[in-house]
Amino acid sequence: MPIQIVMDRSGDRRHPFNSDDAQELAKAEQRFYELTNAGFTPAVRTGPGQISQLRSFDPTAEETVFFPRLVGG
C-alpha cells in the first residue's frame, strides 16, 4: 500500500492510501499538491541510499517523503 510521509517539527505523519480506490487516490493527490504549494519537497526512494525529487504526483510510488522547507535564522 502506498504511503505519504510528512516530516515536520514533531516527527512525521503517515498517510497510507489505496491506489485502487479513486477517492483515496484523489485525496492523496490533493495532499501532494497542498504540501508542495506550502513549500514541502517530495522525494521517492530510487534505490539503496538513493532518492529522487518528484515534480508531480506519482500514484505508483510506494513511499513518498515530504521534507519541510529549511528556515534560517
GULUMVEX-175272 format. One record per residue: residue in three letters; x, y, z of N, C-alpha, C in turn. Coordinates in nm, 2 decimals, always signed. Atoms other than C-alpha are relative to their C-alpha. Layout:
// GULUMVEX-175272
   aa  n.east  n.north    n.up  ca.east  ca.north   ca.up  c.east  c.north    c.up
  ALA       X        Y       Z        X         Y       Z       X        Y       Z
...
END
This chain:
// GULUMVEX-175272
   aa  n.east  n.north    n.up  ca.east  ca.north   ca.up  c.east  c.north    c.up
  MET   +0.09    -0.12   +0.00    +0.00     +0.00   +0.00   +0.09    +0.12   +0.00
  PRO   -0.08    -0.12   +0.00    +0.15     +0.34   -0.09   -0.02    +0.08   +0.12
  ILE   +0.01    -0.08   -0.12    +0.22     +0.58   +0.18   +0.07    +0.14   -0.02
  GLN   -0.06    -0.14   +0.00    +0.29     +0.96   +0.21   +0.05    +0.03   +0.14
  ILE   -0.05    -0.03   -0.14    +0.52     +1.05   +0.50   +0.04    +0.15   +0.00
  VAL   -0.02    -0.15   -0.01    +0.52     +1.42   +0.60   +0.09    +0.02   +0.12
  MET   -0.10    -0.04   -0.11    +0.83     +1.53   +0.81   -0.04    +0.14   +0.05
  ASP   +0.02    -0.14   -0.06    +0.77     +1.82   +1.05   +0.07    +0.01   +0.13
  ARG   -0.07    -0.03   -0.13    +0.89     +1.96   +1.38   -0.03    -0.11   +0.10
  SER   +0.04    +0.09   -0.10    +0.71     +1.70   +1.58   +0.04    -0.15   -0.04
  GLY   -0.03    +0.13   +0.05    +0.84     +1.40   +1.38   -0.05    -0.02   -0.14
  ASP   +0.06    +0.02   +0.13    +0.64     +1.26   +1.10   -0.15    -0.04   +0.01
  ARG   +0.14    +0.05   +0.02    +0.28     +1.19   +0.99   +0.00    -0.09   -0.11
  ARG   +0.01    +0.10   +0.11    +0.20     +0.89   +0.78   -0.14    -0.01   -0.05
  HIS   +0.13    +0.00   +0.07    -0.08     +0.88   +0.53   -0.01    -0.11   -0.10
  PRO   +0.01    +0.11   +0.10    -0.13     +0.54   +0.37   -0.13    +0.02   -0.08
  PHE   +0.12    -0.01   +0.08    -0.38     +0.52   +0.08   +0.00    -0.12   -0.10
  ASN   +0.02    +0.11   +0.09    -0.52     +0.26   -0.15   -0.01    +0.05   -0.14
  SER   -0.01    -0.06   +0.14    -0.42     +0.34   -0.51   -0.11    -0.06   -0.09
  ASP   +0.11    +0.06   +0.08    -0.71     +0.12   -0.64   -0.14    +0.07   +0.04
  ASP   +0.12    -0.07   -0.04    -0.97     +0.34   -0.46   +0.01    +0.15   -0.05
  ALA   +0.00    -0.14   +0.06    -1.05     +0.66   -0.66   -0.01    +0.11   +0.10
  GLN   +0.01    -0.10   -0.10    -1.15     +0.86   -0.36   +0.13    +0.02   +0.08
  GLU   -0.13    -0.01   -0.07    -0.83     +0.78   -0.16   +0.11    +0.05   -0.09
  LEU   -0.10    -0.05   +0.10    -0.62     +0.84   -0.47   -0.01    +0.15   -0.02
  ALA   +0.03    -0.14   +0.02    -0.78     +1.18   -0.52   +0.05    +0.08   +0.12
  LYS   -0.04    -0.07   -0.12    -0.72     +1.27   -0.16   +0.15    +0.00   +0.02
  ALA   -0.15    +0.01   +0.00    -0.35     +1.16   -0.18   +0.06    +0.10   -0.10
  GLU   -0.05    -0.10   +0.10    -0.31     +1.37   -0.49   -0.02    +0.14   +0.05
  GLN   +0.03    -0.13   -0.05    -0.47     +1.67   -0.33   +0.10    +0.04   +0.11
  ARG   -0.10    -0.02   -0.11    -0.24     +1.63   -0.02   +0.13    +0.03   -0.06
  PHE   -0.13    -0.02   +0.06    +0.06     +1.61   -0.25   +0.01    +0.15   -0.05
  TYR   -0.01    -0.14   +0.05    -0.02     +1.95   -0.42   -0.01    +0.10   +0.11
  GLU   +0.01    -0.09   -0.11    -0.12     +2.11   -0.09   +0.14    +0.02   +0.07
  LEU   -0.13    -0.01   -0.07    +0.21     +2.02   +0.07   +0.11    +0.06   -0.09
  THR   -0.10    -0.07   +0.08    +0.42     +2.12   -0.23   -0.02    +0.15   -0.02
  ASN   +0.03    -0.14   +0.00    +0.24     +2.45   -0.25   +0.04    +0.07   +0.13
  ALA   -0.04    -0.06   -0.13    +0.32     +2.50   +0.12   +0.15    +0.00   +0.01
  GLY   -0.14    -0.01   -0.01    +0.69     +2.46   +0.04   +0.07    -0.14   +0.03
  PHE   -0.06    +0.13   -0.03    +0.75     +2.09   +0.12   +0.06    -0.06   -0.13
  THR   -0.06    +0.07   +0.11    +0.98     +1.89   -0.11   -0.03    -0.15   +0.00
  PRO   +0.03    +0.14   +0.01    +0.86     +1.55   -0.22   +0.11    -0.08   -0.06
  ALA   -0.10    +0.09   +0.05    +1.10     +1.26   -0.28   -0.04    -0.14   +0.01
  VAL   +0.02    +0.15   +0.00    +1.09     +0.89   -0.36   +0.13    -0.07   +0.01
  ARG   -0.12    +0.08   +0.00    +1.34     +0.62   -0.29   +0.02    -0.07   -0.14
  THR   -0.02    +0.06   +0.13    +1.50     +0.50   -0.62   +0.09    -0.12   +0.01
  GLY   -0.09    +0.11   -0.03    +1.75     +0.25   -0.47   +0.05    +0.01   +0.13
  PRO   -0.06    +0.00   -0.14    +1.95     +0.17   -0.16   +0.08    +0.13   +0.02
  GLY   -0.06    -0.13   -0.03    +2.05     +0.51   -0.02   -0.01    +0.11   -0.10
  GLN   +0.02    -0.10   +0.10    +1.92     +0.70   -0.32   -0.14    +0.05   +0.00
  ILE   +0.13    -0.05   +0.02    +1.63     +0.93   -0.36   -0.01    +0.09   -0.12
  SER   +0.02    -0.09   +0.12    +1.48     +1.14   -0.64   -0.12    +0.09   +0.03
  GLN   +0.10    -0.10   -0.03    +1.28     +1.46   -0.61   -0.11    -0.02   -0.10
  LEU   +0.11    +0.01   +0.09    +0.93     +1.44   -0.76   -0.05    +0.14   -0.04
  ARG   +0.05    -0.12   +0.05    +0.78     +1.72   -0.97   -0.15    +0.00   -0.01
  SER   +0.14    +0.02   +0.01    +0.43     +1.58   -0.99   -0.04    -0.13   +0.08
  PHE   +0.05    +0.11   -0.08    +0.21     +1.33   -0.81   +0.02    -0.13   -0.08
  ASP   -0.02    +0.14   +0.06    +0.31     +0.96   -0.88   -0.07    -0.10   +0.08
  PRO   +0.08    +0.09   -0.08    +0.04     +0.72   -0.77   +0.06    -0.14   +0.01
  THR   -0.06    +0.13   +0.00    +0.27     +0.42   -0.83   +0.12    +0.00   +0.10
  ALA   -0.11    +0.00   -0.10    +0.54     +0.54   -0.57   -0.05    -0.07   +0.13
  GLU   +0.03    +0.07   -0.13    +0.54     +0.31   -0.27   +0.01    +0.09   +0.12
  GLU   -0.02    -0.08   -0.11    +0.67     +0.57   -0.04   +0.05    +0.14   -0.05
  THR   -0.04    -0.14   +0.03    +0.68     +0.95   -0.09   +0.02    +0.07   +0.13
  VAL   -0.03    -0.08   -0.12    +0.85     +1.16   +0.18   +0.00    +0.15   -0.03
  PHE   +0.01    -0.15   +0.02    +0.78     +1.53   +0.21   +0.09    +0.06   +0.11
  PHE   -0.10    -0.07   -0.09    +1.07     +1.74   +0.36   -0.05    +0.14   +0.01
  PRO   +0.04    -0.14   -0.01    +0.98     +2.08   +0.50   +0.11    +0.09   -0.05
  ARG   -0.10    -0.11   +0.04    +1.15     +2.40   +0.37   +0.09    +0.03   +0.11
  LEU   -0.10    -0.04   -0.10    +1.46     +2.49   +0.56   -0.03    +0.15   +0.03
  VAL   +0.02    -0.13   -0.05    +1.42     +2.80   +0.77   +0.12    +0.05   +0.08
  GLY   -0.12    -0.05   -0.07    +1.73     +3.00   +0.87   -0.04    +0.11   +0.10
  GLY   +0.03    -0.10   -0.10    +1.76     +3.24   +1.15   +0.11    +0.03   +0.09
END
